[in-house]
Amino acid sequence: MLSIENLSFAKRLDSINVCAHPGQFIQILGPNGAGKSSLLRVIAGLDNADAGRLCINQRDTAHISMTEMATFRCFQEQQQSHVFALTVRESLTFFARDITMPTMLENALEIAPFMSRSLLTLSGGESRRVQIARALLQIWPAIEQGQGLILLDEPSQGLDFRHQHLLLSCLVELVKIGNIVLMSEHDLNVCTQYADGVWLMRSGEVEYHGPVEEVMTPDILSDIFDCQVRRFNDLAGNSILQTYLV
Ligand SMILES: Nc1ncnc2c1ncn2[C@@H]1O[C@H](COP(=O)(O)OP(=O)(O)OP(=O)(O)O)[C@@H](O)[C@H]1O
């Protein structure tokens, strides 16, 4: 379990109080600049909070070394640039002892066709899929045991619809065995289709958190995004959230 108490950071995060249980898929949502990436960075241990406590399985992360953290938590950052002309295979070996792609991961990310290609030649979406593979492979032994903490910052950015669906469906399977997924993502309907919990942020605070069906209401979303949101059912009876400006 991940618990965050009164966490503040550099005027970017203010008194955050939330938790995530094993087997939860949480989407972090909010306007640009709300603090989603900042919160993920602090949870990942890349930035240190100024105040508050962050515990994983009742252990304060201040007392967990980065080496140990790297065995069970992974982080795909929003902006990751490739500096060296490594092949995909070479880059994966930096992060994972065993780079044999588990079938489940390969089915979701389909990176086998470009394992021998230079990172610098990949398209935006291909590059994103490699970044996600790299993150998940790094802690795959923990993920297989259902003990992974998977932090993803806008993972579906640049992915085509099919790969978005493949990735998100894979994440749903990973939470079923006990892993925790925290994912920043702007698409409201991704949240309602795949996540089970939501942290809704504005101006450095988590203003609403809880089950998707309780938090993702048109009234709450209209307030947070200062934009009109309505809900309707499509022809198949699925509930769809739609945004529009007036
Ligand atoms: N390295 C930094 N130094 C100073 N301020 C920063 C830094 N990184 C982000 N900020 C500021 O902190 C605030 C929160 O930024 P953050 O990237 O966490 O927002 P976000 O919710 O992830 O936004 P987006 O939806 O645009 O990705 C913003 O006002 C941003 O300008």
PDBQT file of the ligand as one rigid body, heavy atoms in Angstrom, charges set to zero:
ROOT
HETATM    1  N1  LIG A 301      11.546  22.079 -12.579  1.00  0.00    +0.000 N 
HETATM    2  C1  LIG A 301      10.615  22.997 -12.268  1.00  0.00    +0.000 A 
HETATM    3  N2  LIG A 301      10.961  24.145 -11.657  1.00  0.00    +0.000 NA
HETATM    4  C2  LIG A 301      10.023  25.065 -11.317  1.00  0.00    +0.000 A 
HETATM    5  N3  LIG A 301       8.708  24.916 -11.552  1.00  0.00    +0.000 NA
HETATM    6  C3  LIG A 301       8.308  23.784 -12.168  1.00  0.00    +0.000 A 
HETATM    7  C4  LIG A 301       9.240  22.778 -12.561  1.00  0.00    +0.000 A 
HETATM    8  N4  LIG A 301       8.547  21.760 -13.133  1.00  0.00    +0.000 NA
HETATM    9  C5  LIG A 301       7.256  22.131 -13.115  1.00  0.00    +0.000 A 
HETATM   10  N5  LIG A 301       7.113  23.346 -12.541  1.00  0.00    +0.000 N 
HETATM   11  C6  LIG A 301       5.858  24.071 -12.308  1.00  0.00    +0.000 C 
HETATM   12  O1  LIG A 301       5.134  23.336 -11.337  1.00  0.00    +0.000 OA
HETATM   13  C7  LIG A 301       3.738  23.326 -11.653  1.00  0.00    +0.000 C 
HETATM   14  C8  LIG A 301       3.256  21.894 -11.785  1.00  0.00    +0.000 C 
HETATM   15  O2  LIG A 301       3.876  21.319 -12.932  1.00  0.00    +0.000 OA
HETATM   16  P1  LIG A 301       3.609  19.807 -13.337  1.00  0.00    +0.000 P 
HETATM   17  O3  LIG A 301       4.527  19.488 -14.471  1.00  0.00    +0.000 OA
HETATM   18  O4  LIG A 301       3.680  18.967 -12.134  1.00  0.00    +0.000 OA
HETATM   19  O5  LIG A 301       2.080  19.894 -13.847  1.00  0.00    +0.000 OA
HETATM   20  P2  LIG A 301       1.191  18.818 -14.597  1.00  0.00    +0.000 P 
HETATM   21  O6  LIG A 301      -0.094  18.720 -13.874  1.00  0.00    +0.000 OA
HETATM   22  O7  LIG A 301       1.942  17.558 -14.794  1.00  0.00    +0.000 OA
HETATM   23  O8  LIG A 301       0.949  19.552 -15.986  1.00  0.00    +0.000 OA
HETATM   24  P3  LIG A 301       0.706  19.008 -17.494  1.00  0.00    +0.000 P 
HETATM   25  O9  LIG A 301      -0.714  18.539 -17.573  1.00  0.00    +0.000 OA
HETATM   26  O10 LIG A 301       0.911  20.241 -18.311  1.00  0.00    +0.000 OA
HETATM   27  O11 LIG A 301       1.708  17.944 -17.794  1.00  0.00    +0.000 OA
HETATM   28  C9  LIG A 301       3.578  24.147 -12.923  1.00  0.00    +0.000 C 
HETATM   29  O12 LIG A 301       3.201  25.459 -12.559  1.00  0.00    +0.000 OA
HETATM   30  C10 LIG A 301       4.963  24.121 -13.533  1.00  0.00    +0.000 C 
HETATM   31  O13 LIG A 301       5.192  25.283 -14.300  1.00  0.00    +0.000 OA
ENDROOT
TORSDOF 0
